[in-house]
Amino acid sequence: MYKLWDALSKMKELKWVELSHSLNNDSPYWAGIPEGSVELSKTVLTGAIRCWSA
């Protein structure tokens, strides 16, 4: 567990660069993705998510 904290301490010393960006249906994408396989700005799941345990 201490290795994790040591790694976190080292990472905090580094400069972080934000590489994410917002996406919408007009955003460019890789042409190899099959047509219709990805839709942005569409709700896929609504309602409560149930968690089942054994």
C-alpha positions as CSV (number, residue, x, y, z in Angstrom):
1,M,0.0,0.0,0.0
2,Y,2.9,2.4,0.7
3,K,4.0,2.0,-2.9
4,L,0.7,3.5,-4.0
5,W,1.2,6.5,-1.8
6,D,4.8,6.9,-3.0
7,A,3.6,6.8,-6.6
8,L,0.9,9.4,-5.8
9,S,3.5,11.7,-4.2
10,K,5.7,11.5,-7.3
11,M,2.8,12.1,-9.6
12,K,1.8,15.2,-7.7
13,E,5.2,16.7,-8.5
14,L,4.6,16.4,-12.3
15,K,2.9,18.9,-14.6
16,W,-0.4,17.6,-15.7
17,V,-1.9,18.4,-19.1
18,E,-5.6,18.1,-19.8
19,L,-6.1,16.2,-23.1
20,S,-9.8,15.6,-23.0
21,H,-12.3,17.6,-24.9
22,S,-16.1,17.7,-25.2
23,L,-17.7,15.6,-28.0
24,N,-20.9,16.1,-29.9
25,N,-22.4,14.6,-33.1
26,D,-20.4,17.0,-35.2
27,S,-17.0,16.0,-33.7
28,P,-14.5,14.3,-36.0
29,Y,-14.0,10.5,-35.5
30,W,-11.9,7.7,-37.0
31,A,-13.4,6.6,-40.3
32,G,-13.0,2.9,-39.5
33,I,-15.8,3.0,-37.0
34,P,-18.9,1.3,-38.6
35,E,-21.7,3.6,-39.4
36,G,-24.3,3.8,-36.6
37,S,-22.2,2.0,-34.0
38,V,-21.6,5.2,-32.0
39,E,-24.2,7.9,-31.1
40,L,-23.3,10.8,-29.0
41,S,-25.7,13.0,-27.0
42,K,-28.2,10.1,-26.7
43,T,-29.4,8.7,-23.4
44,V,-28.8,5.0,-23.2
45,L,-29.9,4.1,-19.7
46,T,-32.5,5.8,-17.6
47,G,-33.8,5.1,-14.2
48,A,-32.1,3.5,-11.3
49,I,-29.2,1.1,-11.7
50,R,-29.6,-2.0,-9.7
51,C,-26.6,-3.7,-8.0
52,W,-26.9,-7.4,-7.4
53,S,-24.8,-9.2,-4.9
54,A,-24.3,-12.9,-4.4
